[in-house]
Amino acid sequence: MDLIQNMFGQQVAGAVLENIAKKFGIEGGKTSKLLAMAMPLILAGLAKKTKDKNQAQSLASALDNHDGSILDRLDDAIGDKDVMQDGGKILGHIFGDKLGGITNNLGSKNDLDDTSVSDVLSNLAPVVMGQLGAAKKAKHIDADGLGELISSGSDSQKLNPIMDWLDKDDDGSVWDDLFDMGKNILK
């Protein structure tokens, strides 16, 4: 949960956790573990997009459409069909054909079915994008500065441990390293 609190602040993080647990009937501890595993994956996927100029520009445009207003209406947004549909599209852009495997892995690590995990991720992704979009606008950041924004968090609270963890074995893929991290979270 620390990572989510760093990203959103304690009040918003608590509201996200509480609303997701309540709307989807997932026990709070499982929700907390799932969010703690999912957040680094989403941020790592977004960070990876910033390394390619065209993808960074596409992400910058997407963040222009996410102004942070979702954070003011979490009670209504969590579980909303349109929000979840948007979240599904975001996740598709971030993870592509790896989304099914990620969902399955997160489900097995948290003793949750794929549908529950998918619902949580589909709600979390627009919230993350909203927070990043609001920070991008407030700090007047362009596509070239997105990597720094994602690694530093919206309130300039460092999330650099995520970036340090990426691709620890220098194999060119962060996914194996992120799944290893997810296993360690549950220990």
MDTraj code that builds the backbone (N, CA, C; nanometers):
import mdtraj as md
import numpy as np

residues = "MET ASP LEU ILE GLN ASN MET PHE GLY GLN GLN VAL ALA GLY ALA VAL LEU GLU ASN ILE ALA LYS LYS PHE GLY ILE GLU GLY GLY LYS THR SER LYS LEU LEU ALA MET ALA MET PRO LEU ILE LEU ALA GLY LEU ALA LYS LYS THR LYS ASP LYS ASN GLN ALA GLN SER LEU ALA SER ALA LEU ASP ASN HIS ASP GLY SER ILE LEU ASP ARG LEU ASP ASP ALA ILE GLY ASP LYS ASP VAL MET GLN ASP GLY GLY LYS ILE LEU GLY HIS ILE PHE GLY ASP LYS LEU GLY GLY ILE THR ASN ASN LEU GLY SER LYS ASN ASP LEU ASP ASP THR SER VAL SER ASP VAL LEU SER ASN LEU ALA PRO VAL VAL MET GLY GLN LEU GLY ALA ALA LYS LYS ALA LYS HIS ILE ASP ALA ASP GLY LEU GLY GLU LEU ILE SER SER GLY SER ASP SER GLN LYS LEU ASN PRO ILE MET ASP TRP LEU ASP LYS ASP ASP ASP GLY SER VAL TRP ASP ASP LEU PHE ASP MET GLY LYS ASN ILE LEU LYS".split()
xyz = np.array([
    [0.0818, -0.1199, 0.0000],
    [0.0000, 0.0000, 0.0000],
    [0.0855, 0.1255, 0.0000],
    [0.2109, 0.1170, 0.0469],
    [0.2973, 0.2345, 0.0513],
    [0.3122, 0.2989, -0.0855],
    [0.3289, 0.2165, -0.1880],
    [0.3460, 0.2676, -0.3229],
    [0.2244, 0.3465, -0.3671],
    [0.1072, 0.2964, -0.3373],
    [-0.0161, 0.3651, -0.3763],
    [-0.0310, 0.4941, -0.2966],
    [0.0056, 0.4911, -0.1689],
    [0.0000, 0.6129, -0.0883],
    [0.0985, 0.7159, -0.1405],
    [0.2173, 0.6730, -0.1838],
    [0.3135, 0.7660, -0.2420],
    [0.2596, 0.8286, -0.3695],
    [0.1908, 0.7490, -0.4486],
    [0.1383, 0.7973, -0.5763],
    [0.0216, 0.8922, -0.5558],
    [-0.0715, 0.8544, -0.4698],
    [-0.1961, 0.9290, -0.4578],
    [-0.2099, 1.0102, -0.3302],
    [-0.1319, 0.9792, -0.2304],
    [-0.1544, 1.0374, -0.0994],
    [-0.2431, 0.9429, -0.0201],
    [-0.2338, 0.9509, 0.1103],
    [-0.3020, 0.8540, 0.1964],
    [-0.4540, 0.8578, 0.1811],
    [-0.5125, 0.9761, 0.1702],
    [-0.6579, 0.9871, 0.1632],
    [-0.7133, 0.9204, 0.0371],
    [-0.6542, 0.9517, -0.0788],
    [-0.7022, 0.8936, -0.2039],
    [-0.6735, 0.7443, -0.2069],
    [-0.5551, 0.7024, -0.1596],
    [-0.5213, 0.5602, -0.1576],
    [-0.6218, 0.4825, -0.0738],
    [-0.6569, 0.5358, 0.0405],
    [-0.7562, 0.4701, 0.1262],
    [-0.8917, 0.4617, 0.0591],
    [-0.9291, 0.5675, -0.0110],
    [-1.0578, 0.5685, -0.0808],
    [-1.0594, 0.4676, -0.1949],
    [-0.9486, 0.4573, -0.2685],
    [-0.9401, 0.3598, -0.3773],
    [-0.9539, 0.2193, -0.3203],
    [-0.8769, 0.1891, -0.2180],
    [-0.8808, 0.0572, -0.1558],
    [-1.0203, 0.0249, -0.1032],
    [-1.0773, 0.1166, -0.0284],
    [-1.2092, 0.0954, 0.0312],
    [-1.3169, 0.0759, -0.0750],
    [-1.3161, 0.1607, -0.1772],
    [-1.4182, 0.1517, -0.2817],
    [-1.4059, 0.0241, -0.3637],
    [-1.2848, -0.0146, -0.3968],
    [-1.2665, -0.1372, -0.4744],
    [-1.3100, -0.2574, -0.3919],
    [-1.2686, -0.2622, -0.2662],
    [-1.3066, -0.3752, -0.1804],
    [-1.4588, -0.3847, -0.1677],
    [-1.5223, -0.2693, -0.1468],
    [-1.6675, -0.2670, -0.1272],
    [-1.7421, -0.3019, -0.2558],
    [-1.7042, -0.2390, -0.3670],
    [-1.7784, -0.2579, -0.4927],
    [-1.7656, -0.3993, -0.5476],
    [-1.6513, -0.4630, -0.5244],
    [-1.6304, -0.5950, -0.5834],
    [-1.6324, -0.7074, -0.4812],
    [-1.6602, -0.6732, -0.3555],
    [-1.6730, -0.7750, -0.2522],
    [-1.5449, -0.8517, -0.2261],
    [-1.4317, -0.7836, -0.2405],
    [-1.3024, -0.8470, -0.2151],
    [-1.2543, -0.8032, -0.0775],
    [-1.2122, -0.8975, 0.0020],
    [-1.1627, -0.8679, 0.1363],
    [-1.0493, -0.7653, 0.1275],
    [-1.0475, -0.6720, 0.2231],
    [-0.9535, -0.5602, 0.2203],
    [-0.8078, -0.6004, 0.2102],
    [-0.7675, -0.7058, 0.2804],
    [-0.6284, -0.7511, 0.2743],
    [-0.5902, -0.7993, 0.1356],
    [-0.6799, -0.8725, 0.0716],
    [-0.6546, -0.9190, -0.0649],
    [-0.6492, -0.8015, -0.1611],
    [-0.7379, -0.7055, -0.1394],
    [-0.7387, -0.5870, -0.2257],
    [-0.6082, -0.5109, -0.2112],
    [-0.5632, -0.4951, -0.0896],
    [-0.4382, -0.4234, -0.0630],
    [-0.3199, -0.4926, -0.1309],
    [-0.3119, -0.6247, -0.1173],
    [-0.2026, -0.6997, -0.1805],
    [-0.2093, -0.6887, -0.3321],
    [-0.3304, -0.7001, -0.3854],
    [-0.3469, -0.6918, -0.5304],
    [-0.3041, -0.5545, -0.5815],
    [-0.3476, -0.4490, -0.5141],
    [-0.3086, -0.3142, -0.5564],
    [-0.1584, -0.2945, -0.5439],
    [-0.0985, -0.3500, -0.4391],
    [0.0459, -0.3373, -0.4201],
    [0.1237, -0.4075, -0.5301],
    [0.0672, -0.5121, -0.5857],
    [0.1320, -0.5822, -0.6964],
    [0.0996, -0.5171, -0.8309],
    [-0.0229, -0.4683, -0.8456],
    [-0.0666, -0.4142, -0.9745],
    [-0.0060, -0.2774, -1.0044],
    [0.0086, -0.1952, -0.9024],
    [0.0607, -0.0594, -0.9249],
    [0.1989, -0.0600, -0.9903],
    [0.2954, -0.1383, -0.9414],
    [0.4248, -0.1386, -1.0092],
    [0.4163, -0.1870, -1.1533],
    [0.3265, -0.2819, -1.1784],
    [0.3112, -0.3308, -1.3150],
    [0.2585, -0.2210, -1.4073],
    [0.1567, -0.1502, -1.3623],
    [0.0999, -0.0426, -1.4447],
    [0.2033, 0.0679, -1.4664],
    [0.2693, 0.1095, -1.3599],
    [0.3696, 0.2158, -1.3732],
    [0.4873, 0.1716, -1.4592],
    [0.5301, 0.0477, -1.4434],
    [0.6404, -0.0022, -1.5259],
    [0.6000, -0.0065, -1.6728],
    [0.4778, -0.0486, -1.6989],
    [0.4294, -0.0509, -1.8366],
    [0.4233, 0.0886, -1.8966],
    [0.3769, 0.1844, -1.8175],
    [0.3738, 0.3232, -1.8645],
    [0.5145, 0.3776, -1.8827],
    [0.6030, 0.3455, -1.7901],
    [0.7421, 0.3917, -1.8008],
    [0.8075, 0.3371, -1.9266],
    [0.7774, 0.2128, -1.9582],
    [0.8334, 0.1526, -2.0794],
    [0.7885, 0.2292, -2.2035],
    [0.6656, 0.2764, -2.2022],
    [0.6134, 0.3524, -2.3165],
    [0.6910, 0.4828, -2.3366],
    [0.7457, 0.5389, -2.2295],
    [0.8146, 0.6678, -2.2416],
    [0.9514, 0.6546, -2.3078],
    [1.0009, 0.5342, -2.3226],
    [1.1337, 0.5137, -2.3808],
    [1.1335, 0.5258, -2.5332],
    [1.0182, 0.5120, -2.5931],
    [1.0032, 0.5276, -2.7375],
    [0.9333, 0.6607, -2.7641],
    [0.9918, 0.7426, -2.8496],
    [0.9397, 0.8783, -2.8726],
    [0.7930, 0.8783, -2.9187],
    [0.7582, 0.7912, -3.0122],
    [0.6194, 0.7861, -3.0616],
    [0.5230, 0.7399, -2.9531],
    [0.5635, 0.6390, -2.8769],
    [0.4765, 0.5904, -2.7700],
    [0.4650, 0.6936, -2.6583],
    [0.5738, 0.7653, -2.6322],
    [0.5696, 0.8709, -2.5299],
    [0.4725, 0.9808, -2.5725],
    [0.4732, 1.0151, -2.6994],
    [0.3811, 1.1172, -2.7495],
    [0.2372, 1.0692, -2.7400],
    [0.2152, 0.9433, -2.7723],
    [0.0819, 0.8855, -2.7615],
    [0.0347, 0.8853, -2.6157],
    [0.1243, 0.8517, -2.5252],
    [0.0903, 0.8537, -2.3830],
    [0.0614, 0.9957, -2.3364],
    [0.1391, 1.0919, -2.3821],
    [0.1159, 1.2325, -2.3456],
    [-0.0234, 1.2767, -2.3906],
    [-0.0622, 1.2363, -2.5115],
    [-0.1960, 1.2701, -2.5614],
    [-0.3043, 1.2035, -2.4771],
    [-0.2810, 1.0784, -2.4395],
    [-0.3782, 1.0078, -2.3557],
    [-0.3909, 1.0750, -2.2196],
    [-0.2806, 1.1195, -2.1638],
    [-0.2848, 1.1864, -2.0336],
    [-0.3568, 1.3204, -2.0412],
    [-0.3561, 1.3832, -2.1577],
    [-0.4319, 1.5080, -2.1750],
    [-0.5820, 1.4835, -2.1571],
    [-0.6260, 1.3614, -2.1834],
    [-0.7675, 1.3262, -2.1691],
    [-0.8030, 1.2787, -2.0282],
    [-0.7051, 1.2685, -1.9411],
    [-0.7264, 1.2241, -1.8030],
    [-0.6794, 1.3362, -1.7108],
    [-0.7729, 1.4188, -1.6695],
    [-0.7390, 1.5424, -1.5976],
    [-0.7373, 1.5296, -1.4459],
    [-0.7637, 1.4117, -1.3954],
    [-0.7650, 1.3923, -1.2514],
    [-0.9013, 1.4067, -1.1881],
    [-1.0017, 1.4445, -1.2654],
    [-1.1355, 1.4617, -1.2085],
    [-1.1909, 1.3312, -1.1522],
    [-1.1401, 1.2188, -1.2002],
    [-1.1843, 1.0894, -1.1473],
    [-1.1541, 1.0787, -0.9979],
    [-1.0497, 1.1467, -0.9529],
    [-1.0108, 1.1403, -0.8119],
    [-1.1137, 1.2088, -0.7224],
    [-1.1891, 1.3007, -0.7798],
    [-1.2925, 1.3716, -0.7036],
    [-1.4241, 1.2950, -0.6971],
    [-1.4336, 1.1880, -0.7736],
    [-1.5592, 1.1134, -0.7790],
    [-1.5350, 0.9625, -0.7707],
    [-1.4447, 0.9238, -0.6830],
    [-1.4103, 0.7823, -0.6711],
    [-1.5300, 0.6959, -0.6341],
    [-1.6174, 0.7465, -0.5475],
    [-1.7344, 0.6673, -0.5074],
    [-1.8179, 0.6264, -0.6285],
    [-1.8329, 0.7176, -0.7217],
    [-1.9125, 0.6895, -0.8411],
    [-1.8310, 0.6203, -0.9495],
    [-1.7011, 0.6492, -0.9557],
    [-1.6180, 0.5982, -1.0643],
    [-1.5858, 0.4497, -1.0493],
    [-1.5553, 0.4072, -0.9273],
    [-1.5192, 0.2674, -0.9064],
    [-1.6419, 0.1803, -0.9347],
    [-1.6251, 0.0901, -1.0284],
    [-1.7346, 0.0023, -1.0683],
    [-1.8187, 0.0556, -1.1820],
    [-1.7968, 0.1812, -1.2221],
    [-1.8728, 0.2393, -1.3322],
    [-1.8345, 0.1708, -1.4639],
    [-1.9355, 0.1347, -1.5418],
    [-1.9136, 0.0622, -1.6666],
    [-1.8230, 0.1385, -1.7632],
    [-1.8445, 0.2688, -1.7776],
    [-1.7620, 0.3483, -1.8692],
    [-1.6178, 0.3583, -1.8216],
    [-1.5990, 0.3740, -1.6910],
    [-1.4640, 0.3803, -1.6345],
    [-1.3922, 0.2479, -1.6578],
    [-1.4631, 0.1392, -1.6343],
    [-1.4023, 0.0081, -1.6530],
    [-1.3699, -0.0187, -1.7999],
    [-1.4558, 0.0290, -1.8892],
    [-1.4290, 0.0133, -2.0316],
    [-1.3043, 0.0938, -2.0705],
    [-1.2944, 0.2156, -2.0198],
    [-1.1758, 0.2980, -2.0428],
    [-1.0526, 0.2288, -1.9860],
    [-1.0667, 0.1741, -1.8663],
    [-0.9563, 0.1036, -1.8028],
    [-0.9100, -0.0164, -1.8830],
    [-1.0048, -0.0892, -1.9395],
    [-0.9691, -0.2027, -2.0237],
    [-0.8874, -0.1599, -2.1444],
    [-0.9252, -0.0482, -2.2042],
    [-0.8493, 0.0044, -2.3185],
    [-0.7095, 0.0483, -2.2754],
    [-0.7016, 0.1156, -2.1616],
    [-0.5712, 0.1597, -2.1097],
    [-0.4809, 0.0387, -2.0880],
    [-0.5342, -0.0624, -2.0214],
    [-0.4553, -0.1824, -1.9941],
    [-0.4124, -0.2511, -2.1227],
    [-0.5000, -0.2519, -2.2226],
    [-0.4650, -0.3092, -2.3518],
    [-0.3492, -0.2358, -2.4166],
    [-0.3499, -0.1034, -2.4060],
    [-0.2397, -0.0244, -2.4613],
    [-0.1102, -0.0471, -2.3841],
    [-0.1216, -0.0616, -2.2541],
    [-0.0019, -0.0789, -2.1715],
    [0.0587, -0.2183, -2.1905],
    [-0.0236, -0.3219, -2.1808],
    [0.0268, -0.4583, -2.1747],
    [0.0094, -0.5402, -2.3013],
    [-0.0786, -0.4963, -2.3900],
    [-0.1010, -0.5707, -2.5135],
    [-0.1446, -0.7134, -2.4868],
    [-0.0839, -0.8062, -2.5592],
    [-0.1246, -0.9472, -2.5480],
    [-0.0771, -1.0139, -2.4186],
    [-0.0030, -0.9429, -2.3357],
    [0.0430, -0.9982, -2.2079],
    [-0.0595, -0.9781, -2.0960],
    [-0.1655, -0.9027, -2.1237],
    [-0.2631, -0.8701, -2.0192],
    [-0.3274, -0.9945, -1.9585],
    [-0.3643, -1.0910, -2.0396],
    [-0.4267, -1.2129, -1.9883],
    [-0.3354, -1.2872, -1.8911],
    [-0.2097, -1.2990, -1.9260],
    [-0.1131, -1.3659, -1.8387],
    [-0.0911, -1.2900, -1.7095],
    [-0.0869, -1.1579, -1.7194],
    [-0.0691, -1.0744, -1.6006],
    [-0.1892, -1.0892, -1.5080],
    [-0.3082, -1.0832, -1.5663],
    [-0.4307, -1.0978, -1.4879],
    [-0.4336, -1.2342, -1.4182],
    [-0.4012, -1.3384, -1.4918],
    [-0.4004, -1.4729, -1.4358],
    [-0.2972, -1.4856, -1.3247],
    [-0.1780, -1.4319, -1.3461],
    [-0.0714, -1.4398, -1.2457],
    [-0.1116, -1.3644, -1.1193],
    [-0.1643, -1.2440, -1.1354],
    [-0.2073, -1.1674, -1.0184],
    [-0.3194, -1.2385, -0.9435],
    [-0.4091, -1.3012, -1.0180],
    [-0.5178, -1.3753, -0.9553],
    [-0.4669, -1.4924, -0.8742],
    [-0.3747, -1.5675, -0.9318],
    [-0.3226, -1.6841, -0.8598],
    [-0.2415, -1.6427, -0.7376],
    [-0.1716, -1.5323, -0.7454],
    [-0.0910, -1.4850, -0.6322],
    [-0.1770, -1.4274, -0.5194],
    [-0.2998, -1.3893, -0.5520],
    [-0.3877, -1.3264, -0.4525],
    [-0.5127, -1.4069, -0.4229],
    [-0.5177, -1.5290, -0.4729],
    [-0.6325, -1.6170, -0.4527],
    [-0.7626, -1.5494, -0.4974],
    [-0.7564, -1.4905, -0.6177],
    [-0.8721, -1.4240, -0.6767],
    [-0.8928, -1.4764, -0.8183],
    [-1.0166, -1.4769, -0.8635],
    [-1.0437, -1.5193, -0.9999],
    [-1.0047, -1.4085, -1.0980],
    [-0.9853, -1.4462, -1.2230],
    [-0.9415, -1.3519, -1.3258],
    [-1.0387, -1.2354, -1.3429],
    [-1.1685, -1.2615, -1.3301],
    [-1.2679, -1.1553, -1.3461],
    [-1.2512, -1.0487, -1.2385],
    [-1.2314, -1.0909, -1.1145],
    [-1.2118, -0.9946, -1.0054],
    [-1.0862, -0.9113, -1.0282],
    [-0.9785, -0.9776, -1.0684],
    [-0.8531, -0.9066, -1.0941],
    [-0.8720, -0.8087, -1.2093],
    [-0.9359, -0.8537, -1.3158],
    [-0.9610, -0.7672, -1.4312],
    [-1.0442, -0.6452, -1.3920],
    [-1.1456, -0.6664, -1.3084],
    [-1.2289, -0.5552, -1.2622],
    [-1.1465, -0.4537, -1.1837],
    [-1.0609, -0.5030, -1.0949],
    [-0.9775, -0.4125, -1.0142],
    [-0.8810, -0.3358, -1.1042],
    [-0.8131, -0.4065, -1.1932],
    [-0.7179, -0.3400, -1.2831],
    [-0.7883, -0.2378, -1.3727],
    [-0.9072, -0.2728, -1.4193],
    [-0.9826, -0.1821, -1.5066],
    [-1.0282, -0.0566, -1.4338],
    [-1.0373, -0.0633, -1.3036],
    [-1.0690, 0.0550, -1.2237],
    [-0.9439, 0.1311, -1.1834],
    [-0.8368, 0.0600, -1.1556],
    [-0.7129, 0.1236, -1.1125],
    [-0.6464, 0.2034, -1.2251],
    [-0.6472, 0.1501, -1.3458],
    [-0.5781, 0.2151, -1.4573],
    [-0.6268, 0.3584, -1.4834],
    [-0.7573, 0.3858, -1.4902],
    [-0.8008, 0.5244, -1.5111],
    [-0.7660, 0.6165, -1.3929],
    [-0.7623, 0.5601, -1.2723],
    [-0.7246, 0.6410, -1.1558],
    [-0.5774, 0.6812, -1.1663],
    [-0.4928, 0.5862, -1.2035],
    [-0.3502, 0.6157, -1.2226],
    [-0.3326, 0.7188, -1.3341],
    [-0.4021, 0.6973, -1.4446],
    [-0.3919, 0.7917, -1.5565],
    [-0.4422, 0.9301, -1.5165],
    [-0.5484, 0.9349, -1.4371],
    [-0.6005, 1.0635, -1.3905],
    [-0.4999, 1.1371, -1.3041],
    [-0.4361, 1.0645, -1.2142],
    [-0.3352, 1.1257, -1.1282],
    [-0.2172, 1.1761, -1.2110],
    [-0.1695, 1.0942, -1.3027],
    [-0.0577, 1.1350, -1.3874],
    [-0.0971, 1.2497, -1.4812],
    [-0.2185, 1.2453, -1.5349],
    [-0.2647, 1.3524, -1.6228],
    [-0.2741, 1.4851, -1.5508],
    [-0.3243, 1.4823, -1.4275],
    [-0.3324, 1.6055, -1.3487],
    [-0.1929, 1.6596, -1.3183],
    [-0.1009, 1.5705, -1.2858],
    [0.0363, 1.6135, -1.2564],
    [0.1050, 1.6665, -1.3819],
    [0.0808, 1.6016, -1.4958],
    [0.1391, 1.6473, -1.6231],
    [0.0946, 1.7898, -1.6539],
    [-0.0340, 1.8135, -1.6351],
    [-0.0883, 1.9464, -1.6626],
    [-0.0348, 2.0500, -1.5635],
    [-0.0357, 2.0165, -1.4362],
    [0.0083, 2.1104, -1.3328],
    [0.1561, 2.1472, -1.3469],
    [0.2358, 2.0511, -1.3919],
    [0.3803, 2.0737, -1.4018],
    [0.4246, 2.1097, -1.5435],
    [0.3270, 2.1215, -1.6348],
    [0.3552, 2.1589, -1.7746],
    [0.4605, 2.0655, -1.8364],
    [0.4343, 1.9379, -1.8259],
    [0.5290, 1.8374, -1.8746],
    [0.4864, 1.7916, -2.0135],
    [0.5844, 1.7788, -2.1010],
    [0.5560, 1.7281, -2.2352],
    [0.5970, 1.5807, -2.2422],
    [0.5897, 1.5237, -2.3611],
    [0.6189, 1.3810, -2.3789],
    [0.7595, 1.3456, -2.3323],
    [0.8536, 1.4357, -2.3497],
    [0.9917, 1.4082, -2.3105],
    [1.0087, 1.3969, -2.1590],
    [0.9210, 1.4572, -2.0825],
    [0.9328, 1.4546, -1.9371],
    [0.8483, 1.3500, -1.8678],
    [0.7785, 1.2675, -1.9453],
    [0.6881, 1.1692, -1.8841],
    [0.7607, 1.0633, -1.8027],
    [0.8767, 1.0208, -1.8479],
    [0.9521, 0.9194, -1.7735],
    [0.9837, 0.9675, -1.6331],
    [1.0261, 1.0917, -1.6229],
    [1.0563, 1.1503, -1.4922],
    [0.9299, 1.1639, -1.4081],
    [0.8213, 1.2053, -1.4709],
    [0.6945, 1.2177, -1.3983],
    [0.6507, 1.0835, -1.3409],
    [0.6575, 0.9807, -1.4214],
    [0.6139, 0.8490, -1.3761],
    [0.7052, 0.7965, -1.2667],
    [0.8337, 0.8210, -1.2778],
    [0.9265, 0.7695, -1.1767],
    [0.9235, 0.8506, -1.0478],
    [0.8773, 0.9745, -1.0550],
    [0.8803, 1.0580, -0.9342],
    [0.7453, 1.0665, -0.8644],
    [0.6388, 1.0311, -0.9314],
    [0.5060, 1.0401, -0.8702],
    [0.4506, 1.1799, -0.8825],
    [0.3224, 1.1943, -0.8621],
    [0.2560, 1.3219, -0.8866],
    [0.2825, 1.4268, -0.7808],
    [0.3228, 1.3846, -0.6621],
    [0.3498, 1.4807, -0.5564],
    [0.4986, 1.4910, -0.5279],
    [0.5802, 1.4595, -0.6267],
    [0.7253, 1.4615, -0.6149],
    [0.7756, 1.3688, -0.5047],
    [0.6955, 1.2732, -0.4673],
    [0.7409, 1.1720, -0.3732],
    [0.8004, 1.0608, -0.4579],
    [0.9194, 1.0257, -0.4295],
    [0.9935, 0.9350, -0.5161],
    [0.9361, 0.7950, -0.5187],
    [0.9194, 0.7462, -0.6414],
    [0.8817, 0.6080, -0.6645],
    [0.9982, 0.5359, -0.7314],
    [1.1178, 0.5911, -0.7163],
    [1.2338, 0.5367, -0.7849],
    [1.2635, 0.3904, -0.7552],
    [1.2255, 0.3359, -0.6389],
    [1.2502, 0.1926, -0.6225],
    [1.1879, 0.1098, -0.7345],
    [1.0757, 0.1523, -0.7872],
    [1.0143, 0.0791, -0.8993],
    [1.1083, 0.0800, -1.0183],
    [1.1595, 0.1976, -1.0496],
    [1.2468, 0.2074, -1.1651],
    [1.3775, 0.1314, -1.1423],
    [1.4258, 0.1294, -1.0204],
    [1.5475, 0.0547, -0.9896],
    [1.5260, -0.0953, -1.0047],
    [1.4048, -0.1406, -0.9775],
    [1.3752, -0.2833, -0.9865],
    [1.3630, -0.3311, -1.1304],
    [1.3336, -0.2407, -1.2190],
    [1.3061, -0.2817, -1.3567],
    [1.4276, -0.3491, -1.4186],
    [1.4015, -0.4567, -1.4801],
    [1.5011, -0.5306, -1.5569],
    [1.6304, -0.5525, -1.4783],
    [1.6174, -0.6076, -1.3604],
    [1.7329, -0.6343, -1.2750],
    [1.8332, -0.7283, -1.3403],
    [1.7837, -0.8205, -1.4210],
    [1.8747, -0.9173, -1.4812],
    [1.9220, -0.8744, -1.6208],
    [1.8902, -0.7527, -1.6599],
    [1.9351, -0.6948, -1.7870],
    [1.9066, -0.7837, -1.9079],
    [1.7881, -0.8482, -1.9057],
    [1.7529, -0.9329, -2.0186],
    [1.6645, -0.8601, -2.1201],
    [1.6393, -0.7317, -2.0962],
    [1.5585, -0.6537, -2.1882],
    [1.4095, -0.6601, -2.1596],
    [1.3690, -0.7404, -2.0631],
    [1.2284, -0.7540, -2.0270],
    [1.2114, -0.7251, -1.8789],
    [1.1122, -0.6419, -1.8464],
    [1.0861, -0.6119, -1.7056],
    [0.9854, -0.7088, -1.6461],
    [0.9141, -0.7841, -1.7284],
    [0.8034, -0.8649, -1.6791],
    [0.8496, -0.9737, -1.5837],
    [0.9567, -1.0438, -1.6176],
    [1.0030, -1.1490, -1.5275],
    [1.0460, -1.0904, -1.3936],
    [1.1102, -0.9759, -1.3968],
    [1.1545, -0.9106, -1.2732],
    [1.0353, -0.8624, -1.1914],
    [0.9340, -0.8099, -1.2578],
    [0.8159, -0.7615, -1.1868],
    [0.7376, -0.8763, -1.1239],
    [0.7293, -0.9880, -1.1912],
    [0.6604, -1.1021, -1.1315],
    [0.7373, -1.1560, -1.0116],
    [0.8708, -1.1542, -1.0200],
    [0.9502, -1.1941, -0.9032],
    [0.9243, -1.1006, -0.7866],
    [0.9151, -0.9709, -0.8141],
    [0.8842, -0.8744, -0.7076],
    [0.7482, -0.9023, -0.6472],
    [0.6515, -0.9343, -0.7332],
    [0.5177, -0.9642, -0.6837],
    [0.5175, -1.0826, -0.5892],
    [0.5977, -1.1835, -0.6196],
    [0.6083, -1.2988, -0.5310],
    [0.6625, -1.2573, -0.3948],
    [0.7615, -1.1686, -0.3963],
    [0.8228, -1.1238, -0.2708],
    [0.7277, -1.0428, -0.1852],
    [0.6344, -0.9731, -0.2460],
    [0.5376, -0.8933, -0.1708],
    [0.4526, -0.9844, -0.0824],
    [0.4225, -1.1032, -0.1309],
    [0.3358, -1.1946, -0.0576],
    [0.4062, -1.2703, 0.0536],
    [0.5375, -1.2619, 0.0590],
    [0.6126, -1.3358, 0.1621],
    [0.6029, -1.2679, 0.2948],
])
top = md.Topology()
chain = top.add_chain()
for i, resn in enumerate(residues, 1):
    res = top.add_residue(resn, chain, resSeq=i)
    for name in ("N", "CA", "C"):
        top.add_atom(name, md.element.get_by_symbol(name[0]), res)
traj = md.Trajectory(xyz[None], top)
